[in-house]
Amino acid sequence: MSKNSISGRFVVAPDAGVITIPLTDTQARLATDKNPVTMNDSWDKMCDSLIDRGFMDIRGEVHIDTIVINGVSRIFH
């Protein structure tokens, strides 16, 4: 398992199960940006980079439940 990942449920089918997407270190950094000025842009960059790596666009499609950073899982929101 990747040391960094996000896990969640499809918005339209929350009972379909949990999906987990591995994150690179850069994607993990972008996903955890807490700066109110840059956090939305960072999230978009992270999502765009997932698409570039062959994953789906999670924006509006997946409710993120947990994020794993350096092997430590925590509730995302």
FIZA-187554 format. One line per 5 residues: for each residue x, y, z of N, C-alpha, C. Coordinates in pm, 1 decimal. Layout:
// residues N
X/Y/Z/X/Y/Z/X/Y/Z | ...
This chain:
// residues 77
83.8/-119.1/0.0/0.0/0.0/0.0/87.6/124.5/0.0 | 40.4/226.2/-67.4/112.4/352.1/-74.5/116.6/419.1/62.3 | 223.9/490.0/89.5/232.2/561.3/216.8/140.0/682.8/217.8 | 94.9/725.3/98.7/1.4/837.1/85.7/-115.4/793.2/-1.8 | -237.2/823.5/41.2/-354.3/789.0/-39.5/-476.1/865.3/10.5
-579.6/863.4/-71.5/-710.4/913.7/-31.5/-809.9/800.7/-54.0 | -909.8/792.8/33.4/-1013.5/690.5/22.7/-1149.3/755.1/39.7 | -1244.1/705.6/-35.9/-1377.9/759.3/-24.5/-1479.6/676.2/-100.6 | -1599.7/732.7/-112.1/-1714.6/665.7/-174.1/-1766.6/750.4/-288.8 | -1816.3/682.4/-392.5/-1876.7/754.9/-503.7/-1999.2/831.7/-453.7
-2013.1/955.7/-495.9/-2124.2/1040.5/-454.7/-2257.5/978.8/-496.9 | -2265.4/928.0/-619.3/-2392.4/874.6/-671.4/-2422.0/733.1/-624.3 | -2323.3/664.2/-570.4/-2343.0/526.1/-525.3/-2258.5/499.4/-401.0 | -2292.3/565.5/-290.3/-2208.3/553.2/-170.4/-2199.2/411.5/-114.3 | -2294.8/327.1/-147.5/-2293.3/189.4/-98.1/-2214.0/95.5/-189.2
-2155.2/149.1/-294.8/-2080.7/66.6/-390.2/-1945.1/23.3/-336.2 | -1905.9/77.5/-224.7/-1776.9/41.4/-166.0/-1681.3/158.6/-164.3 | -1569.4/135.6/-102.7/-1467.3/239.3/-86.5/-1362.9/224.6/-196.2 | -1324.1/337.7/-253.7/-1213.4/337.1/-348.2/-1094.5/406.0/-282.1 | -976.8/359.5/-313.1/-854.3/418.1/-260.1/-763.4/452.4/-376.7
-712.4/574.6/-375.4/-623.7/622.2/-480.9/-489.8/659.1/-418.0 | -382.3/598.9/-466.0/-251.0/634.2/-411.8/-211.0/775.2/-453.5 | -140.0/843.7/-366.2/-91.7/978.9/-393.6/60.4/981.2/-392.0 | 116.7/1061.5/-479.2/259.7/1088.5/-471.6/283.1/1184.9/-355.1 | 407.7/1206.0/-319.1/437.9/1302.6/-212.8/389.8/1442.5/-250.0
406.6/1479.7/-375.6/361.2/1612.0/-420.8/210.0/1623.1/-412.5 | 138.8/1519.3/-454.9/-7.2/1521.7/-446.3/-52.8/1528.1/-301.1 | 14.3/1457.8/-213.0/-21.4/1462.0/-70.8/-2.5/1602.3/-15.1 | 105.9/1666.6/-54.8/130.8/1804.3/-8.6/21.0/1898.1/-59.2 | -15.6/1884.0/-185.8/-121.3/1968.5/-242.4/-255.4/1942.3/-174.0
-286.1/1816.4/-146.6/-414.4/1779.6/-85.7/-427.9/1829.1/57.0 | -317.4/1858.3/122.6/-321.5/1900.4/263.0/-285.4/2047.4/281.6 | -286.5/2123.4/174.4/-258.1/2267.0/182.4/-363.3/2334.2/270.4 | -320.7/2401.0/374.6/-412.4/2467.5/468.3/-420.8/2618.8/447.0 | -342.7/2671.0/353.5/-342.2/2815.2/328.6/-471.8/2854.3/258.6
-554.1/2939.5/320.5/-683.0/2975.8/260.5/-669.9/3043.5/123.6 | -556.4/3103.8/96.8/-536.3/3172.0/-31.2/-505.9/3072.7/-143.5 | -438.6/2961.6/-110.4/-392.6/2869.3/-213.9/-459.0/2731.6/-211.7 | -535.0/2700.9/-107.3/-584.7/2564.0/-91.0/-674.3/2516.1/-205.0 | -760.0/2599.7/-259.3/-846.6/2556.4/-369.7/-766.2/2529.5/-496.1
-669.7/2615.4/-525.3/-582.8/2592.6/-641.3/-499.9/2466.4/-621.6 | -451.9/2444.6/-499.9/-373.9/2324.4/-471.8/-458.0/2199.3/-493.1 | -583.6/2202.8/-447.7/-672.4/2087.5/-465.9/-693.9/2059.7/-614.7 | -718.0/2165.4/-692.7/-736.2/2147.8/-836.5/-610.3/2090.4/-902.4 | -494.8/2138.9/-861.8/-369.0/2084.6/-916.1/-354.1/1937.4/-881.4
-389.1/1900.8/-758.2/-380.1/1762.0/-717.1/-475.2/1676.3/-800.8 | -599.9/1723.0/-817.9/-697.2/1647.4/-897.9/-652.1/1635.9/-1043.3 | -601.7/1744.9/-1099.9/-552.2/1740.5/-1237.7/-437.4/1641.1/-1251.3 | -351.1/1635.1/-1150.8/-237.9/1543.0/-1158.3/-283.3/1397.3/-1144.4 | -393.9/1373.4/-1072.3/-449.5/1237.7/-1068.5/-493.7/1194.9/-1208.4
-559.3/1284.8/-1278.5/-603.9/1256.6/-1415.1/-483.0/1228.5/-1503.9 | -378.7/1310.2/-1489.0/-256.5/1290.4/-1567.5/-195.0/1152.0/-1542.1 | -216.3/1098.2/-1422.7/-162.7/966.8/-1387.3/-259.1/852.6/-1421.8 | -372.9/886.5/-1485.1/-464.3/782.5/-1531.4/-580.3/752.9/-1437.7 | -594.1/831.4/-1332.4/-706.6/812.8/-1240.8/-822.2/903.9/-1282.3
-938.0/877.6/-1227.6/-1055.1/958.1/-1259.2/-1046.3/1097.1/-1196.1 | -1128.6/1188.1/-1245.7/-1142.7/1319.3/-1183.0/-1236.9/1300.8/-1064.7 | -1185.1/1317.1/-945.4/-1265.2/1291.3/-825.6/-1354.6/1408.1/-787.4 | -1331.5/1524.9/-846.4/-1410.1/1644.2/-811.1/-1557.9/1621.8/-841.5 | -1639.5/1629.7/-737.4/-1783.3/1611.5/-751.1/-1826.7/1467.4/-770.0
-1731.7/1374.2/-772.8/-1761.4/1233.8/-798.3/-1736.1/1143.5/-678.3 | -1641.3/1182.6/-591.8/-1602.7/1099.0/-479.2/-1606.5/1182.3/-351.0 | -1674.1/1128.8/-250.2/-1673.1/1190.1/-117.7/-1550.8/1132.9/-45.4 | -1451.0/1216.0/-21.8/-1327.4/1169.9/41.3/-1351.6/1156.2/191.5 | -1330.9/1035.3/242.2/-1349.5/1008.0/384.8/-1218.3/1018.5/462.2
-1112.6/958.1/407.2/-985.3/956.3/479.4/-869.9/989.6/385.9 | -764.8/1038.4/446.7/-639.8/1063.2/375.9/-529.2/998.5/457.7 | -436.6/935.3/389.4/-321.7/873.3/454.5/-198.1/951.3/411.4 | -125.8/1004.0/508.5/-2.9/1077.8/483.1/108.7/1010.2/561.0 | 212.1/969.1/488.8/325.2/898.5/550.6/279.0/780.6/635.6
177.7/710.0/585.5/127.8/591.0/653.4/30.6/616.1/767.2 | 0.6/742.1/795.8/-89.7/777.1/906.1/-224.8/819.6/848.3 | -329.3/743.6/881.5/-463.6/770.6/831.4/-535.9/868.2/923.9 | -610.9/959.1/860.7/-694.3/1051.0/938.6/-818.5/1086.9/859.0 | -920.1/1129.6/929.2/-1043.2/1173.7/862.8/-1010.2/1298.2/782.0
-1060.8/1301.9/658.4/-1022.8/1410.1/566.5/-1086.0/1543.5/603.3 | -1213.2/1545.5/634.7/-1279.7/1672.4/671.4/-1329.6/1663.3/811.9
